[in-house]
Amino acid sequence: ATIVTVPVERVKCVMQVQRSTGAVKRYSNSVMCGVQLYRSGGVSTLYRGLIITWIRDIPGMGIYFASYEAFIRWIIQDGRSRKDLNPLYVMCAGSIAGVLDWGYSIIPDTLKSRIQTVQDGQYKGIADVYRTLIRTEGYRALFKGTGPIMLRAIPANAACFLGYETAIKFMDRAFPNL
């Protein structure tokens, strides 16, 4: 998944910074942004931030799925079947999983966005981004956007896992012998 998400997030971050700074628009749309990034620095330019994305996503997804499963198993520990799960419980478990994932992921995500949006050579690596951010903006800068991210995480992950559990139930009914 990272093979696709890193270039997509790189383009997204560059486009967001372009819009928010009020500077002259360099890119008219996301496709042109990706093409021009590629032309200016090749594939490596599109994959800037790959390592920090792994640092964010690998543990983050572990937290996400493990916390969801732990909460669901806690709910059904009294002998009930997973098939009998109340949708409200599924949504609560999904919300909790999303909040826990972002509780871990916010700092690596902030560092990733900084890495993906600066000029080439501005930072010497992840540790340099971290040190520079702390020195110039303080520790609070690591948590910029936490409120909106958490507010989005609750309904988005509730819906995600409700869809997942609904799809599993549908497939179990449609293909009972699989």
C-alpha positions in Angstrom: 0.0 0.0 0.0 2.9 2.4 0.7 4.0 2.2 -2.9 0.7 4.0 -3.8 0.1 6.1 -0.7 3.5 7.8 -0.4 3.4 9.5 -3.9 -0.3 10.3 -3.4 0.3 11.9 0.0 3.3 13.7 -1.3 1.2 15.3 -4.0 -1.6 16.0 -1.6 0.7 17.7 0.9 2.4 19.8 -1.8 -1.0 20.9 -3.1 -2.3 21.8 0.4 0.8 23.9 1.2 0.4 25.6 -2.2 -3.2 26.5 -1.4 -2.5 27.6 2.2 0.5 29.8 1.7 -1.1 32.2 -0.8 1.9 32.0 -3.0 1.8 31.8 -6.8 0.2 28.5 -7.9 2.9 26.3 -9.3 0.6 23.4 -10.0 -2.9 23.7 -11.6 -4.1 20.3 -10.3 -2.9 17.1 -8.6 -1.9 15.3 -11.8 0.2 18.2 -13.0 1.8 18.4 -9.5 2.8 14.7 -9.7 4.1 15.1 -13.2 6.2 18.2 -12.4 7.5 16.6 -9.2 8.6 13.6 -11.2 10.2 15.7 -13.9 12.1 17.8 -11.4 13.5 14.9 -9.3 12.4 11.5 -10.7 10.8 8.7 -8.7 12.7 9.5 -5.5 11.0 12.9 -5.4 7.6 11.2 -5.4 8.7 8.9 -2.6 10.1 11.5 -0.3 8.9 10.6 3.2 8.8 6.8 2.6 10.6 5.9 5.8 8.6 8.2 8.1 5.4 6.9 6.4 6.5 3.4 7.4 7.2 4.6 10.9 3.7 6.0 11.0 1.8 3.3 9.3 3.3 0.0 10.5 2.9 0.5 14.2 -0.2 2.7 13.6 -2.0 -0.1 11.7 -1.0 -2.6 14.4 -2.5 -0.4 17.0 -5.6 0.2 14.9 -6.5 -3.4 14.2 -5.3 -4.9 17.5 -7.3 -2.3 19.5 -10.4 -3.0 17.4 -10.1 -6.7 17.8 -9.4 -6.4 21.6 -12.4 -4.3 22.1 -14.6 -6.6 20.0 -13.4 -9.7 21.9 -14.0 -7.9 25.2 -17.6 -7.3 24.1 -18.3 -10.9 23.0 -16.4 -12.6 25.9 -19.6 -13.7 27.5 -20.1 -16.4 24.9 -22.0 -14.3 22.3 -21.1 -14.7 18.7 -19.4 -12.1 16.6 -22.3 -12.4 14.2 -24.6 -11.0 17.0 -22.6 -7.8 17.5 -24.7 -4.7 17.9 -23.8 -2.1 15.3 -23.4 0.5 18.0 -20.7 -1.6 19.7 -18.9 -2.1 16.3 -19.0 1.7 15.8 -17.6 2.3 19.3 -14.8 -0.2 18.7 -14.0 1.4 15.4 -14.0 4.9 16.9 -11.7 3.8 19.7 -9.4 2.1 17.3 -9.2 5.2 15.1 -8.5 7.5 18.1 -5.8 5.2 19.4 -4.2 4.9 16.0 -4.0 8.7 15.6 -2.9 9.1 19.1 0.3 7.3 18.0 0.4 8.5 14.4 0.0 12.3 14.8 3.7 13.0 15.5 5.1 10.8 12.6 2.4 12.3 10.4 3.4 15.8 11.2 7.0 15.0 10.5 6.1 13.3 7.3 4.1 16.3 6.1 7.1 18.6 6.8 9.5 16.3 4.9 7.1 16.0 2.0 6.6 19.8 1.6 10.0 21.4 1.9 12.6 22.2 -0.7 15.2 19.5 -1.4 18.1 19.5 1.1 16.3 21.6 3.8 16.5 18.7 6.2 19.1 16.0 6.7 16.6 13.4 7.8 13.8 12.6 10.2 15.8 13.5 13.4 16.7 16.9 11.8 13.1 17.6 11.0 12.2 16.8 14.6 14.9 18.9 16.2 14.2 21.8 13.9 10.5 21.7 14.5 11.0 21.6 18.3 13.6 24.4 18.2 11.7 26.7 16.0 8.0 26.0 17.0 8.1 24.1 20.2 6.6 20.7 21.2 3.1 21.9 20.5 3.9 22.0 16.8 4.1 18.2 16.8 0.4 18.1 17.7 -1.0 20.7 15.3 -4.3 19.6 13.9 -4.9 16.9 16.6 -8.4 18.2 17.4 -9.8 18.0 13.9 -8.0 14.7 13.3 -9.6 13.1 16.3 -13.0 14.5 15.5 -12.7 13.0 12.0 -11.3 9.7 13.3 -14.4 9.0 15.4 -17.1 8.9 12.7 -14.7 7.8 9.9 -13.5 4.7 11.7 -16.9 3.9 13.1 -18.2 3.8 9.6 -15.2 1.8 8.3 -15.6 -1.0 10.8 -19.4 -1.0 10.5 -18.9 -1.5 6.8 -16.3 -4.2 7.4 -18.5 -6.2 9.8 -21.6 -5.7 7.5 -19.6 -7.0 4.6 -18.4 -10.0 6.6 -22.0 -10.8 7.5 -23.1 -10.5 4.0 -20.4 -12.7 2.6 -21.1 -15.3 5.3 -24.7 -15.4 4.2 -24.0 -15.3 0.5 -21.2 -17.9 0.6 -21.9 -20.1 3.6 -19.6 -22.9 2.5 -16.4 -20.8 2.1 
